[in-house]
Amino acid sequence: MGKENICFLSVWIILGKIFATFSSEPELTTTEFVNSTVTDAPLHTTTEWIKDFTDIVTKFSLRTQDIPDEDMCYIVPGRPETIKECEFNPETQTFIMIHGWTVTGMFESWVPKLVSALYEREPSANVIVVDWLTRANQHYPTSAAYTKLVGRDVAKFVTWIQKELQLPWERLHLLGYSLGAHVAGIAGDLTDHRISRITGLDPAGPTFEHADNRNILSKEDAQFVDVLHTNTRGSPDRSIGIQRPVGHIDIYPNGGTFQPGCDIQNTLMGIALSGIKGLQNMDQLVKCSHERSIHLFIDSLLNTQQQSMAYRCNSRETFNKGMCLSCRKNRCNKLGYNINKVRMTRSVKMFLKTRDMSPYK
């Protein structure tokens, strides 16, 4: 069998696994466990639950600029000595990164890239990576249900470390990708919306498109919520990324449906050029546009001289006709880290066109 046939066979096997896992219904016992765990949890109106750290499953790793791809030190809620051991800096900005659903059960390659980019932009910052891999590596519907429990874990962690160090809330920035965006939203809701900023990186669509605001990322969850939508192709609740606006500002690069360079031919070429390591990135065939949200945000951190601008518009069709290219009255804004935090009563939809690689402007 030739190398080309082996490559395509590998593609089909991996894609089959991804789609089977994504579409399968969880076993009844698992569903009952998830639902009962959420239902039996203390009510949101009480406060005692947020001080109970015994049921936390999620881990919180403070990664470093020198070793962005390894979890060298964990901060453990309820154990203040771990804050000092991990050399957490209470005088600076803190970023909390939350990954999404995973087929492999391992951190994806974008994680250390985002860690490095955050440190390059803010060298003295704290970059904490939330590890909920054991719950994220389930059938998709099960992992989606787990976002409530993981959101509670993150809320407990944030509340504890903020109180322990008297951290200013305005220095806390949560970044969530896919299911992780909804985790961030739930955490923000459970901390009484005091978190300064939540950035949603293509929040997951299936099971969330028609959910109420308490169970998804919404603009009420933080002082400012900005969202990038990069993979909204398909009917509502079937697209990988959520279609409806959920933040103060929702940006739809290239219309939000599909991203340049993410067609099968280009993706396969990139995999082939990577050799054997490329086989580890076969899932890019499915998530290339989804993950583009992360790389656009990384681009905004690194390419400060080439900031991408988005424009307020009612629809992508109108934008594509060139009818919305005005910056009057806050009608344009920067994409990503440097966004102007404009809060409107209703969500603002913005659009732009990008290149197929960094720098994306």
Summary of the structure (lengths in Angstrom):
residues: 361
radius of gyration: 20.0
end to end distance: 42.3
largest distance: 63.0
contacts: 1193
relative contact order: 0.11
helix: 42%
strand: 14%
